[in-house]
Amino acid sequence: MPFRILVADDHEVVRRGLCALLRNQPEWEVCGEAADGREAVVRVLSLKPDVVIMDIGMPNLNGLEATRQITKESLKCKVIILSSYSDDEYVQQLTDAGASGYLAKDATPADLCDAAAALAGGTRNLVGALEPAAPRTRSAGSSAVLAVLSPRELEVLRALATDAGNDVIARHLGISGKTLRNHIRSTYHQLGIYDRAHAVIVAVREGLVDVTPRHPA
C-alpha cells in the first residue's frame, strides 16, 4: 500500500514539480496539495496523509506554525520542512515545532524521496535531517551542473520550469516544436534526468526559478 503524501508550497511551479516527481514513485500517493499554511492544516486533518512536505515561507499561516498545529493534532503525520534557511537557531525552531525532518531547498529529488520514505516507514529521526546544512551561494547558471548545458539548453531548462506548454515555449524561443523537442532531449541527457518534473527540481535547485520566500516566517 503506497504512503500518502501532501505537498504544501505557495510557489505553484515548485509544488507541481514536487507532486509530479512523487507521482512517478510507486511507493507514493499524492493525496493533496496546499498553497498556504492554513490550507495545509485543514487538508492534513481531512486527508490524513502519512507525510507532509512543507515549505516554510507561506501566506496566511507560515510553515513553522502550520507544522506546530499539525503535529499537535495529528501524531501519526510526519512533517518534512523545505527551507532556504539553515542556521542552528532556525533549525532548532523547526525541531521544537515538531518537524520530523529538514531538507534544504537545494536537496536532490533522491534526497527528498529517501527522507520521506524513511519517515513514512517509521524512522523517528533522520540522521542529519535536522542538522544545519552548510550555507551555499550560487548564481543562476554558475554551477557545475549547469556548465554542461549550452546557452540554448539553459533557456529551455528555465522555460520548462514554468506552466507553459511546449508550443508556447517554442514560440517564445522562436524555434519550431521539433527543434524544441530536440533541445529538451539533449537537456535531459546532459543532466541525467528523464522528465519535466525533474527539470523543475533542477531549475529550482540551481537558482533558475525564484523561490525566495515572499512571506518571512
FENRA-V543337 format. One record per backbone hydrogen bond with DSSP energy under -0.5 kcal/mol. CO is the residue of the C=O (numbers start at 1). NH is the residue of the N-H. If there is no record, write none. Layout:
co:CO nh:NH
co:CO nh:NH
This chain:
co:3 nh:29
co:4 nh:50
co:4 nh:51
co:5 nh:31
co:5 nh:32
co:6 nh:8
co:6 nh:53
co:7 nh:9
co:7 nh:34
co:8 nh:55
co:10 nh:12
co:11 nh:15
co:12 nh:16
co:13 nh:17
co:14 nh:18
co:15 nh:19
co:16 nh:20
co:17 nh:21
co:18 nh:22
co:19 nh:23
co:20 nh:24
co:21 nh:24
co:22 nh:25
co:24 nh:26
co:25 nh:28
co:27 nh:3
co:29 nh:5
co:29 nh:31
co:32 nh:7
co:34 nh:9
co:36 nh:40
co:37 nh:41
co:38 nh:42
co:39 nh:43
co:40 nh:44
co:41 nh:45
co:42 nh:46
co:43 nh:47
co:44 nh:48
co:50 nh:78
co:51 nh:6
co:52 nh:54
co:52 nh:80
co:53 nh:8
co:53 nh:55
co:54 nh:82
co:56 nh:58
co:56 nh:63
co:56 nh:64
co:59 nh:37
co:59 nh:61
co:61 nh:37
co:62 nh:66
co:63 nh:67
co:64 nh:68
co:65 nh:69
co:66 nh:70
co:67 nh:71
co:68 nh:72
co:69 nh:73
co:70 nh:74
co:74 nh:77
co:78 nh:52
co:79 nh:81
co:79 nh:100
co:79 nh:101
co:80 nh:54
co:81 nh:83
co:81 nh:103
co:82 nh:56
co:83 nh:105
co:87 nh:91
co:88 nh:92
co:89 nh:93
co:90 nh:94
co:91 nh:95
co:92 nh:96
co:93 nh:97
co:94 nh:98
co:94 nh:99
co:95 nh:98
co:100 nh:126
co:101 nh:81
co:103 nh:83
co:104 nh:107
co:108 nh:112
co:109 nh:113
co:110 nh:114
co:111 nh:115
co:112 nh:116
co:113 nh:117
co:114 nh:118
co:115 nh:119
co:116 nh:120
co:117 nh:121
co:118 nh:123
co:119 nh:122
co:126 nh:129
co:126 nh:130
co:128 nh:131
co:139 nh:142
co:143 nh:147
co:144 nh:148
co:145 nh:148
co:146 nh:149
co:150 nh:154
co:151 nh:155
co:152 nh:156
co:153 nh:157
co:154 nh:158
co:155 nh:159
co:156 nh:160
co:157 nh:161
co:158 nh:161
co:159 nh:162
co:165 nh:169
co:166 nh:170
co:167 nh:171
co:168 nh:172
co:169 nh:173
co:170 nh:174
co:170 nh:175
co:176 nh:180
co:177 nh:181
co:178 nh:182
co:179 nh:183
co:180 nh:184
co:181 nh:185
co:182 nh:186
co:183 nh:187
co:184 nh:188
co:185 nh:189
co:186 nh:190
co:187 nh:191
co:188 nh:192
co:188 nh:193
co:195 nh:199
co:196 nh:200
co:197 nh:201
co:198 nh:202
co:199 nh:203
co:200 nh:204
co:201 nh:205
co:202 nh:206
co:203 nh:208
co:203 nh:209
co:204 nh:207
co:206 nh:141
co:209 nh:211
